């Protein structure tokens, strides 16, 4: 009670002494600090867990522990989520998008820590996923809950969600520009000065926290020894197309596999199947273990033999073409390993798998072309550039990919080929798949906020808020005389016909009976069931507003009935939707 009293006094003092815009800047700094610390904790706990479990393993032979570690990690994660968290914390970025679209940007407070702990167990023991999506959800949750604690409105809480995500990306990658661009491009916040400055503050603060504790080193160090060559332009385009096609495979096949895991209802059976399958994949292909940044760094350093370390295929390290075949298998099975990890109960994201696939894809394309000896491409440069292409394709975020890769590697000299490959990869996947792996499920349900103002506002609107219930119901057995009495007490010209269970049977329009309603001779002989007609469409109470507006356009109607489980709830009028739309648009667009 004392803490609540102190907070209440502070809130009153804040309103009197600090303007809201200034307080938003202070809050964005605080969110950046906390989300940056969360990223720091997660990065280090995963690193030390991974090092503790693997530092004694022998490089030149297979290790049976790879069969056991992933299953143990998934088991511990499932137990933690099932008995302590008791909530779904997977698909972190998709959950943030859903919270913004349908939950007024409110994220449960357990997400402040639960994703960090769960992903440490999953990834530290070898789960083939990334830590970035869990820490982005953690940062977004921190922003949401701090905004709610200080009683900010929904628009500012949404901005704080974005600030938390930006701070988390800035902290885990030491990439402040990528953190800000990710929030604008993937979380689809509006690009306005009112949102840009707080996002910059949070992302810079998160990155600064990482620099303060971890030094100036980047995640993937790389010195460009072979600069950009204009004559290699066609190969950068080819890499972009290849990365876009691999992104398409990643998106569609991972969603298919997730659907197969969803059909397994018993969580322990799901965990057992996933743990065994993942253990076998990692035993055969050790680069699939964990996030994969060690493998990417080795390829950037020109050390392709790292791909077969700890593997039964170690003998392939000196065979040019067989090693390429092994790389193709890694590309194919990385998607399976990542999806199996999350599908069986592990917690992680697709940032690291995207970077891994991109790096390996770039290495494969360069090495394949070099095998024909008519050109000499830098395999290290293509490894770096491929990461940008794959991230742009998988996440549908070319700007995030471009800024992230140059920030985490220091590869600014390759800015132009990175831009070319990322753009081509994005255009390639957009031809086949209009939604990213983050947004595909939400878009299908009409729950996705987009940069399109009309669609965004419709997504924020709720059908339940515009249902009108003042229409007079009539029974199908009522006579015309009884209907006339009801009409005399009504302000509306539509009368829903329902049975004793409130099931909608049809409607009576005043215009349709106007010519007989003043004929008393028909009052007792004419029944409502003979006068009613079917409406042009019936809306479901759970339908998204975009679908509702589409039905109005298709039917040309101005009023449509709404039902739930076939029971009549009321009517929705196009006029009321427009009024509510205008109010939401003003709030949504207000600077």
N, C-alpha and C positions, 0 to 999 in steps of 0.2 A: 504493500500500500504506500509505503514511504517513497519507493522508487517511482511509482505512478504519480505521486504528488510532485516529486521533483521534475519529472518529465513534463507534467502539465504546466508547471510554473515556467519551465524553459520554453515551451511552445508559445505561451502567452507573451513572454519576453521577446521571443524571436519575431512574432508578428508585429510587435510594437517597434522593434529596433532594427530589424534586418529585412530588407525588401526581398520578395520571393525570388526574383531573378538572381540576386546575390547569394541567397541561401542555396539555390540549386547548384551554383558553382562550388560552394563549400561542400555540399553533399556529394557532388561528383568526385571531388578530391578524396573524400572519406571512402567512397565506394571503390575508387581506384587503389587506395592503400590496402584495404581489406581483401579485395579480389586479387591483387598482386601477391599478397602474402599467401593466399590460398593456392595460387599457381606455384609459388615457390615450394610450399609444403608438399604438394602433389608430385612435382618433378623430382624432388629429392627422395621421397619415400619410395617411389617406383625405382629410381636408380639404385638405391642401396639394397632394396629387396632383390632386384635383378642381379646385382653384383654378388650378393651373398649366396645366391643359389647357383650361379654359373661360373664363378671365377676359377674353380678347380677343375672344370671339365677340359678334357684333352682335345686339342684342335684337330688332330689327324685321324680321329676315329669317331664312330657314332657313340652316342651316350644314351643309355636306356632311361636315364632320369627325364629326358625329354618326353617320354611316354607318360610319365606320372605328374610332372609339375602342372601342366595346364588343367588337368582334371581336378587336382587339389585346389587350385586357385578358383576355378568355377564353383566347386562345392562350397568353399568358404564364403564366396560372394553370395551364392544362393541362400545359404543359412543366415548371413548377415541381413540381407534384404527381407527374407521371409519372417524372421523372428524379431528383428530390431527396427528396421525401417517400416515394414508393412505397407509399402507403396511401390509403384512402378517407377524406377528412376532411369530406365534405359532411354535411348534415342534423345540425348540431352537437347540438341538444337531444335528438333521437332517439338519437344515439350515446351520450349521457350516460345516458339511460334504459336503453339496452341494456346498458351497462357495469354499471349498478347491478343490473339483473335477472340478467344471465348471466355477468358477468366479475368478480364479487366487487368491483365498483367500481374495478377497475384500468384505467387509461387510459394508452395509450402515451405515452412522454415527449416524442416529437416534437410532440405536440399543445400543448406549452408555447409553441411559437412558430409552427408551420406554418400554423395557421388565421389568425393575424394577418397573416402575409405574403401568403397566398393571397387573403384577402378584400380586402386593400389593392389588389392588382392588379385584382381583379374589380370592386370598387365604385368605386375611384378612376378607372377608365377608363369608368365609366358603367353597370356591371352593375346591374340594377334590383332589388337586394336590400338587406338590412340587415346592419350589422356586429355586431349584438348576439349572434346565435347563435354566430358564430365566437369572440367574446370570452368568451361563457359557457362554451363548450367549452374554451377556453384556461384560464379560471379553474378549471374543474372538474379539468382535467388537472394544474394546479399543486397543487391540494388533494390529488388522488389520489397524486401522486408525492412530495409532502412527507410525507404520511401513511405511505407505503411506506418512504421513506428513514429515518423515525424508528421503523420497525418497529411501527406501531400495528396493532390488530386490524381485521378487515374492517368492523365496525360503525363504528369511529371514522374509517376511511378513507372510508366512505360519507358520514359527516357532513362530512368535509373537502371532499369533492366538492361537497356543498351549499354549504359556506362559500365555496368558490372561485366558484361560480355567483353567490351573493349578492353577493360583493365585486365581481365583474365588472359585474353590473347596477347596483349602487350607484355604481360608478366611471364607467360610460359614460353614465348618465343623471343622476348626482348625486341618486339617489333611493333612500336606504337602506331605507325601509319597503317599497318595491316589490321591492327585491332580496331581502329576507327572505321576503315573501309569495310571490314567484315560486318560490322554492325549495320552500316548503311545498305550494304549490298545483299547480305544473307538474311538478317533480321528485318530488313526493309523498312527501317525508320526513315522519316522524311529528312531530306538534306536541306536544312534551314540553319541560319546562324544561331537560332535558339537551341538547336540540338547539337550543332557542330562543335561549339566551344566546350560544353560539358563532356562530350565524347573524347575530344582531344585531351582534356585535363585528366580523365580517367585512364586513357590508354597510355599517356606519357607517365603518369604516376605509377601504373602497374609495371611498366618497363623499367622505370627508375628503381623501384623496389628490387627487381631482379638484378639490375646492374650493381646495386649497393651490396647485395649479399653474394652474388655469383661472379662479380668481375665483368670485364668487357668482352669476354669470349662469346662468340656466336654459337648457336646450336650446331650448325654444320659449317666448319671452317673451310674456306676454299680460296685459293689464289689462282686467278685467271692467268694461265701461262700461254694460252693460245687465244688471241683476241678475236673479236667478231670479224668474219670474212664475208664480204657481200656475195661472193660466188657461191656460198653455201646456202643461200636463201631458199632454193627449192627443197633442200633437205629439212630445213626448219618447218616448212609448210607440210612436208610429208610426215614429220614427227607430230605436228599438230593434228593431222587427220588420224594417225595411228592412236594418239592419246585420246582423241574423241571417241573412237570406236571401242577402245578398251574401257573408257568411262561408261559407255552405253552398256557394255557387258557387265561391268561392276554394278551399275544401277539396277538393271533388270534381273540379273541372275541372283543378286543378293536379296532382292525383294521376293523372288520365287522361293529361295531357300528359307527365308524367314516365314513365309506362308506354310511351308512344310513343317517347320518346327512348331508353329502355332497350333497345328493339328494334334500335337502331343500334349494332352491335358495335364498329365502327371509331371510336376516340376522335377522330381528326382529322376524319372525315366528320361526326361528331356536333358537334364544335366549329365546323366551317365552316357547317353548317346553322343552328346556334343563333346564331352571330355575325352572319350575314347577316340572319336574321329579326329579331334584337334591334336591329341597326343601323337597319333600315327602320322599326321601331316607334318608336324614339327620334327618328329624323329627322322622322317625321310628328307625334309627340307628345313634344316635349322634356321635359315634366314627368316622364316615365318614366325620365329619366336619373338614375342613382345612387339614393341613399336616398330622396330626395323631401322632406327636411325644409325646404328652401328654399321649395318650393311650399306646404307646410303653414303655414309662418310668414307667407307672403304672404296666404293666405286668412284667417288669424287677424287680420292687420292690415287686412282688408277690401279687399285689392288683388287682385281676381279677374282682372285683365288679365294677371297673371303666368302664368296657365294657357296663354296663347297666345304667350308670349315665345319668340323664336327659331324660330317655327313658320311653316309655309306658310299656317296658318289665322289669322294675326295679324289679318286683317280682321274676324274674328268678335267682337273684344273689345267692341264696342258694340252687338251684336245680342243681345237678352235671351234669346230662345228658341233661336236657333242655338247660342249659347254653351252652353246646357243640353244640347243634343244632343252637342256636343263633349265635355262632362263625362261623359256616359254612355259615350262611346267610350273615354275615359281609364279609367273604372272597369272596363270589359270587358277592355281591352288590358293593364292593369297586371298582372292575374293571369297573362296569357300571357307578358308580359315577364319577370316574376319567375321563373316556372317554366322558361322558355327559358334564362335565365341559369344556373340551377343544373343543369338537365338537360343542358346542353351542356358542362359541366365547370367552370363558375364556382363560387365558394365564397361563401356568404352565407346570411342567415336571413330569417325572415318577420316579425320585429318591425317593422322600418321599412315594409315593404309593407302590413302591417296598419294601422299608424298613418296611412299615406298614404291608403289606401282609406277608412278611417274618416273622416278629415278631409274628403276630397272628397265622400263620401256625405252627411255632415252638411251641407256647403255646398249640395249638390244638393237635398236635401229642403227646406231652408229657402228656397232661391231658387225652387224649384218652387211651394211653397205661397204665397210672397209674390207670385208672378206673377198670382194670382187676386184680389189686393187686398182680401181680407176680413180679413186679419190681417197684422201686421208682425212677423216673427220676426228675431232677431239671427243673421245668417249666420255671424258670427264665433263666437258661442256654440255654434251647432250644429256648426260645424267642430270645435271642441274636444270637445264631448260625443260626436260621432260617432266620434272616435278611441277612446274608451273602449268604445263599443258594438262596434266591429269587432274590437278586441283581445280582448274578452270572448268573442266568437263564434268567432273563428279559433283562439284558443289554449285555449278552454274554461276561461278563468281570469278570472272577473269581478272578484275581489278585486285581483289583480295589475293589471288594467286600471284600476280605480278609483284605487288609490293611485299608480300610475305617472303617470296623466294629471294629477292635481292636483299632484304633485311636480314634474313637468317643465315645467308651464305656470304654476304658481302660481294655478290657478283654483279655489281653495278655496270661493269664494262660490257656485260651481255644483255643490257636492258632491252635493246631492239629485238634480238632473236627471242627473248623471253616473251615480249609483247606479241610478236608474230605467232609463235607457237600457241600461247594461251588463247589468243583470239580465234585462230583456226580450230583449235580443239573445242572451244565453246560453240562456234558456228556449226561444227560437225555434229555434236550431240543434240543441239537445238533442232536440227533437221529431223531427228528421230524422236526426241524426248523433250517436251516443253517444260517439264518440271524436274527439279533436282531430286536427289535421293532424300533430302530433308523435307521437301514440300509435297511430294507426290501423294502421300496418304491424305494430308490435309486438303489439298486442292480437290481431290476426288469427293471429299465430304463438304466442300464449300466453306472450309474453315480457315482459309489462308488469307492473311493480310498481304496486299501487294502494293506496288508503287502506283498502280492505277487508282486514282482518288475515288472514282465511283464504286469500283469493286471493294476497295478498302472500307469505305463507309457502309456499304451494304453488309459486309462481313461483321462489322461492329454492331449493327442493328440486330435486335432480337424480335422474332415474329410475335412472341408472347406479349411484347410491349405495345403492339399496334392492333391487337384483337379487340373488336367492339362487341359488347355483350348486351346492348340496349335494344336489340331487335326482339319483337314479340313472337314467341313460338306458338305454333298452332298444331292441333292434332289432325291426322288425316281423316278422322271420323267426324270432325266438326262440320257444321252446315255453313252455307253461305251467310246466313243471318248471324251466326256466332262470329264468323270471320269479320263481318262488317262492324260488329261491336268492338272487336279487337283493333280494327283499323282506326276507329274513332278515338282510341286512346294512345295511338302510336305516332311518333314523329318520323318514322321511316316508311319506305315504299317497298321493302322486301320482307317477307315473312317466312322463316324457315319452318318446314314441316317435319316434326319428329314424332317417333312412337313413344310408348311408355318408358322405354329404356334410354331415351334421349338419342336414339340412333337417327341420323339425318336421312330422310326419305326423299326430300325434294324441296322446292321453294315455290312460293306464290308471289308473283310480281303485281303490284298495284295497277300498273298500266294494262295488264292482261285481263283484269276483271272489272275495269272501270265502266265498261259498257253494260254490265249486268248488276253491279252492286246497288243500283237504285231501283231494281225491279223486285218488289216484295214477293211477287208470285214465285220466284225462284229460291227464296230464302230457305225453305224447308226441304226442297227437293234436290238441291245441288250441294254436293259435298266437296270438301277440300281436296280429297284424293283425286277428284276429277278435274280439278283446276290447277294442281301443282305441275311443275315442270322440273327437269333436272338442271342443275347449274352447269355452266360450260366447263367448270373444273372444280375439284375439291382439294384444298390444301391440307397437307399433314402438319400438325403442330410443331414437329421437329425439323421441318424443311428449312434450309438456309435461305436467307433473304434474296440471294442472287437467283435461286431457283424460283422463288415466289414471283419476282419481277419478270422472269422469263415466262411464267404461266400467264401473267397479266398480258404480256405482249402477244402471246400465242392466241389467246382467247378474245382479246379486245374488250374484256370485261372491266368494269370499274369497281365491282364488289365481288368477292369470292368467299365461300364458307370455309371454315377451318374445323377439322375433326381430329380426334386422337382416339385410336383404337375404335374407329367408326362412330364414336360419340361426338355429338355436336358441341362445339365450344363457343363459336361466335362467328363474326364476319370480319374480313379485312378489306378496307377500301384503299384504292390507289391514292386518293387525296390525302388520307392520313399518313400513308407511307411517305409521300412527298414532303409533308410538313415535318415529320420526324427526321427524314433525310436531311432537310435543310438545317435543322438544329444540330444534328451530329456533325455535318460538314463544317459548320461554323466552329464547333469545338475542336474538330480534328485538324482544321487548318489554321487555327488561331496561333499567332506568333507569341 
